[in-house]
Amino acid sequence: MITTKKFRSIFVLTFIVVILYASGCTEKNLSAEEITSHILDKENSTQDFSHTMHTTSYIGEKTEEIEYKTMFKKPNMFKSISTKIGEQNQTVSVSDGKFLWIYIPDTNMVTKITLSKVPESTRNDYVNIIEEFLNDTNITLLGVENIDGRTTYLLETTPKETDGDNKLTYKTKIWVDQETWMPLKSEIYNGTGNLTMKLEIRDLKVNTGIPDSEFKFEVPKGAKILDVGETNPKQLL
């Protein structure tokens, strides 16, 4: 299963390359501060979004497909409903910014997590993240393609070092929407060139005014509740 951290990494890499290309500065070294300024401008204009993410994992001869219906609204509300293809049970994760509720139907159990407040990310945090990716990753613009009716940039990323975990994720292809700068599709390959995971974003909608009521969780009838107390949201990534 893809992690939030890995998907966030794809977003950051996407921003970096599109900024360089769209600015006409592919032969000019932009500073981390300049790149960050472009990123923050785009991020600040996005108030909410929703989409369906279809993931396909290839493990040997086994293929597993999971679909995630996701909503996000600033500052910190989200909802995700995941379903394994071929099964009916749906795992539900909902946060109203104060509490995170996770319902697993197989056990009919709801986990309730109180979210502690964490400091907002600073400009220096963004600069450090961007510098790390620029130093560790080779990024190439391969061209322009149409995905789900949207024009996208096709990017390819490879790690500069191939030790350790990079042998498992050697190459990533990312199709990023020119309008919203969100990745609409990505393919992850291992060191032997085999496709290990594919992600596709469908029905992407941005700034539609998602109501707060979408992020209210109702405990299913008969479900048990496990209250684990307060947790730092960063520990969940």
Wavefront OBJ file of the C-alpha trace (Angstrom):
o trace
v 0.000 0.000 0.000
v 1.306 3.462 -0.844
v 2.093 5.670 2.119
v 1.101 9.285 2.621
v 4.787 10.182 2.790
v 5.555 8.606 -0.602
v 2.557 10.254 -2.267
v 3.579 13.616 -0.769
v 7.062 13.071 -2.253
v 5.485 12.649 -5.695
v 3.621 15.943 -5.224
v 6.805 17.805 -4.270
v 8.766 16.423 -7.220
v 5.885 17.354 -9.511
v 5.861 20.969 -8.326
v 9.611 21.336 -8.786
v 9.765 20.133 -12.395
v 6.649 21.912 -13.622
v 7.862 25.172 -12.084
v 11.191 24.860 -13.910
v 9.499 24.015 -17.217
v 6.596 26.471 -17.083
v 8.945 29.297 -16.090
v 11.091 28.695 -19.167
v 14.065 28.230 -16.861
v 15.171 24.705 -17.657
v 18.699 25.974 -18.229
v 18.674 28.334 -15.261
v 19.201 27.320 -11.642
v 16.340 28.737 -9.623
v 16.975 29.127 -5.916
v 15.030 27.053 -3.419
v 13.398 30.283 -2.231
v 12.166 31.124 -5.750
v 10.807 27.616 -6.296
v 9.136 27.670 -2.898
v 7.432 30.968 -3.703
v 5.815 29.437 -6.809
v 4.737 26.359 -4.852
v 3.152 28.362 -2.050
v 1.296 30.609 -4.514
v -0.330 27.585 -6.147
v -0.997 25.809 -2.851
v -2.594 28.933 -1.364
v -5.130 29.093 -4.204
v -6.405 25.559 -3.513
v -9.073 25.492 -0.810
v -10.477 22.000 -1.373
v -10.288 19.083 -3.774
v -11.756 15.640 -4.335
v -10.820 12.694 -6.499
v -10.822 8.932 -6.850
v -7.401 7.275 -6.674
v -7.050 3.798 -8.148
v -3.899 1.940 -7.090
v -2.577 -1.291 -8.566
v 0.260 -3.139 -6.795
v 2.272 -5.854 -8.528
v 3.919 -8.325 -6.141
v 5.356 -11.270 -8.049
v 2.440 -12.925 -9.838
v -0.065 -11.261 -7.513
v -1.959 -8.088 -8.393
v -3.900 -6.069 -5.821
v -6.180 -3.165 -6.705
v -7.558 -0.627 -4.232
v -9.751 2.397 -4.896
v -9.672 5.462 -2.630
v -12.415 8.095 -2.780
v -10.855 11.151 -1.191
v -11.881 14.668 -0.141
v -9.725 17.387 1.417
v -10.600 20.825 2.712
v -8.379 23.401 4.324
v -7.110 23.718 6.893
v -7.085 20.053 7.947
v -10.249 18.134 7.091
v -10.227 14.999 4.974
v -12.182 11.863 4.183
v -10.999 8.686 2.504
v -13.052 5.602 1.652
v -10.971 2.667 0.446
v -12.254 -0.485 -1.237
v -10.330 -3.507 -2.476
v -11.491 -4.345 -5.967
v -13.652 -7.472 -5.828
v -14.703 -6.877 -2.218
v -17.625 -4.956 -0.751
v -16.258 -3.869 2.640
v -15.011 -0.285 2.790
v -12.454 1.133 5.206
v -13.365 4.698 6.147
v -11.034 7.415 7.513
v -12.512 10.799 8.417
v -11.012 13.832 10.142
v -12.728 17.075 11.084
v -9.408 18.512 12.211
v -9.970 17.646 15.864
v -10.549 13.897 15.697
v -9.561 11.150 13.277
v -11.977 8.245 12.956
v -10.947 4.991 11.256
v -13.585 2.328 10.662
v -12.574 -1.194 9.616
v -15.667 -3.225 8.696
v -13.937 -6.629 8.946
v -13.646 -6.143 12.705
v -16.598 -3.725 13.051
v -14.198 -1.528 15.029
v -13.858 2.254 15.066
v -10.567 3.773 16.203
v -10.870 7.322 17.521
v -7.750 9.494 17.638
v -7.573 12.951 19.163
v -5.330 15.101 16.992
v -2.953 17.378 18.823
v -2.038 20.730 17.340
v 1.271 20.934 15.505
v 3.100 24.088 14.417
v 2.430 25.257 10.869
v 5.159 24.415 8.367
v 7.447 27.383 7.845
v 8.989 28.647 4.636
v 12.328 27.170 5.704
v 10.658 23.743 6.053
v 9.596 23.895 2.395
v 13.039 25.086 1.283
v 14.752 22.212 3.103
v 12.399 19.614 1.575
v 12.898 20.984 -1.938
v 16.687 21.162 -1.596
v 16.764 17.553 -0.404
v 14.822 16.314 -3.433
v 16.851 18.400 -5.878
v 20.093 17.042 -4.416
v 18.988 13.388 -4.342
v 16.925 13.030 -7.528
v 17.384 13.254 -11.291
v 14.247 14.727 -12.884
v 13.433 14.706 -16.617
v 10.520 16.124 -18.619
v 9.619 13.462 -21.222
v 6.778 15.276 -22.969
v 3.081 16.157 -22.891
v 0.192 13.652 -22.824
v -3.588 13.651 -22.356
v -4.938 11.894 -19.250
v -8.678 11.690 -18.520
v -9.356 14.678 -20.768
v -6.636 16.809 -19.150
v -3.333 17.919 -20.643
v -0.428 16.682 -18.544
v 3.353 16.886 -18.347
v 5.007 13.460 -18.315
v 7.926 13.441 -15.879
v 10.485 10.782 -14.987
v 12.444 10.717 -11.734
v 15.362 8.513 -10.732
v 17.461 8.604 -7.548
v 21.070 9.749 -7.897
v 22.085 7.006 -5.454
v 20.827 3.441 -5.941
v 21.663 2.007 -2.533
v 19.171 0.695 0.030
v 15.527 1.566 -0.517
v 16.208 3.116 -3.926
v 16.696 -0.359 -5.365
v 13.009 -0.964 -4.642
v 11.857 2.323 -6.177
v 14.371 3.034 -8.920
v 12.257 4.993 -11.398
v 8.957 6.865 -11.194
v 6.908 8.267 -14.051
v 4.460 11.024 -13.167
v 1.736 12.602 -15.278
v 0.921 16.038 -13.807
v -2.096 18.146 -14.739
v -1.045 21.446 -16.325
v -4.025 23.302 -14.851
v -4.008 22.162 -11.214
v -0.421 20.819 -10.957
v -1.731 17.687 -9.301
v -0.369 14.244 -10.310
v -3.074 12.404 -12.258
v -1.100 9.201 -12.774
v 2.172 7.680 -11.626
v 4.048 4.446 -12.247
v 6.748 3.152 -9.906
v 9.456 0.772 -11.182
v 12.069 -1.240 -9.273
v 15.774 -1.580 -10.042
v 15.171 -4.366 -12.578
v 12.721 -2.243 -14.552
v 9.573 -4.036 -13.425
v 6.404 -2.057 -12.715
v 5.609 -2.421 -9.000
v 2.808 0.104 -8.501
v 0.488 2.243 -10.597
v -1.678 5.113 -9.337
v -4.409 6.868 -11.295
v -6.349 9.955 -10.208
v -9.857 10.156 -11.662
v -12.718 12.666 -11.407
v -10.444 15.392 -10.039
v -12.366 18.450 -8.825
v -10.758 21.534 -7.279
v -12.306 24.406 -5.297
v -15.909 23.209 -5.499
v -16.859 24.418 -2.021
v -17.026 21.076 -0.192
v -19.245 21.574 2.906
v -17.935 20.822 6.411
v -20.756 18.285 6.818
v -18.840 15.907 4.527
v -16.272 15.445 7.306
v -18.653 14.478 10.102
v -18.344 10.813 11.072
v -21.246 8.696 12.279
v -20.352 5.507 14.156
v -21.931 2.511 12.388
v -24.603 0.738 14.392
v -23.150 -1.939 16.668
v -19.526 -0.943 16.072
v -17.079 -0.927 18.974
v -15.051 2.225 19.644
v -11.389 2.166 20.612
v -10.273 5.584 21.889
v -6.480 5.757 21.706
v -6.220 9.338 22.948
v -4.065 12.136 21.602
v -1.621 11.674 18.746
v 0.592 14.034 16.807
v -0.709 14.048 13.196
v 2.851 13.848 11.851
v 3.185 10.414 13.480
v 0.442 9.126 11.178
v 2.368 9.941 7.994
l 1 2 3 4 5 6 7 8 9 10 11 12 13 14 15 16 17 18 19 20 21 22 23 24 25 26 27 28 29 30 31 32 33 34 35 36 37 38 39 40 41 42 43 44 45 46 47 48 49 50 51 52 53 54 55 56 57 58 59 60 61 62 63 64 65 66 67 68 69 70 71 72 73 74 75 76 77 78 79 80 81 82 83 84 85 86 87 88 89 90 91 92 93 94 95 96 97 98 99 100 101 102 103 104 105 106 107 108 109 110 111 112 113 114 115 116 117 118 119 120 121 122 123 124 125 126 127 128 129 130 131 132 133 134 135 136 137 138 139 140 141 142 143 144 145 146 147 148 149 150 151 152 153 154 155 156 157 158 159 160 161 162 163 164 165 166 167 168 169 170 171 172 173 174 175 176 177 178 179 180 181 182 183 184 185 186 187 188 189 190 191 192 193 194 195 196 197 198 199 200 201 202 203 204 205 206 207 208 209 210 211 212 213 214 215 216 217 218 219 220 221 222 223 224 225 226 227 228 229 230 231 232 233 234 235 236 237
